[in-house]
Amino acid sequence: MKWRNETWETDHVQAPLLVDADGDLVRPWITWFIDTATKVITGTAVTPGSPSRASVLAALRAAVLRTDPYGPAGGVPERVRMDRGKDFLSTTVITAFGILGTTVVDLPPYSPHLKGTVENLNRSADRMLFAALPGCTVTPAPARRSARPARSAAPPLSFRDFTAEVLAWVNWWNTEHRPAALDGRTPVEAWQADPTPLTDIPAADLWSLTLEDDGRPRTLISHGVRFRNRDYVGAWMTGQAGRTVRVRYMPHHDHEIEVWDPGGRHLGTAHLADAATPEQLEALRQSRTDRARRLRTEAKAAEKLRRQRFAAATAPEAPQRLGTVTAIEASRELASSEHTDLAALALPDPIPPSPPPADWNTPTALRATAPPDTTTPPTDLTAEDEPPSAQPPRSTP
């Protein structure tokens, strides 16, 4: 027999369509948690582009909280089933579940049948949600190329509109959809009919539990706190220079951090100092895009040149390489590659090391090869070895 919050399942699913995220066309991902007993979706997070452990933490907060705008389903689950994705098995996520007292069930690879509830949710989203949105590509392949329908000219959804569509569909799933396993009830009705007690976590406490810890003490200085070679400042830091603090943060949200004292009390939020302007960020993104495009073009051309072809043989014989080049072409390509090899461009040390002093305890191997030190005058000269100027004058008869 199953009961609510006995087992949750979680997964990422990618939407088969492009959305406009601040001028970039990306395929969004959805991260959600679903209760296996009542089929209610407890938490959802939408990420433009590839998800991360921050996506899992955001969905977990939405799943556990039962206050507005979340709920009514939620609370702390007894265990969570997940696949071996690195986002779900990250140290931050596993630590958060450990603090909540939730057992993490790490399923073996290639076993989607062991988390069938969330896999069925993913398939349902493909058929019920994504297929109705403009630009969706989940359609059967036509039998003939000539019969392929014309591509839709509808503009892509904005990320805001796509997120609204996803949350509206989640609300429909929880309050109107009636899965066959629930005997005609909606997931929320099945949830509310279950008398199993719930464990709730205050929003402030849950927020602090899902932050990643920096792991070492830092000191407040005159221009804020130093974190990852950046300065973060906050108005509350005035007059507290020299204080020891700890830094906690949401993964990948490097525009701000949370500062705590060593005893675990939250001091305040610190924001990145001297942040780049939107114009600078746009120019930087464009520069990175151009560089990535240029490197891809160079890599593609290099791979094409590296490809080796052999002649087909009809009798036992040695392989024959195809694709000859002239001596001038080979010299030109070798010369161009030398200018890109940093190791070849590095200059040798122009100053040779000096020999070790005579009073050093030098290993025998080095002592044998070291050049003699001619800078130190000998100290064991005899009278016969002394220069004439140093000998006493002889008396004449």
Order of alpha helices (4+ residues) and beta strands (2+ residues): beta-beta-beta-beta-beta-alpha-beta-alpha-beta-alpha-beta-alpha-alpha-alpha-beta-beta-beta-beta-beta-beta-beta-alpha-beta-beta-alpha-alpha-alpha
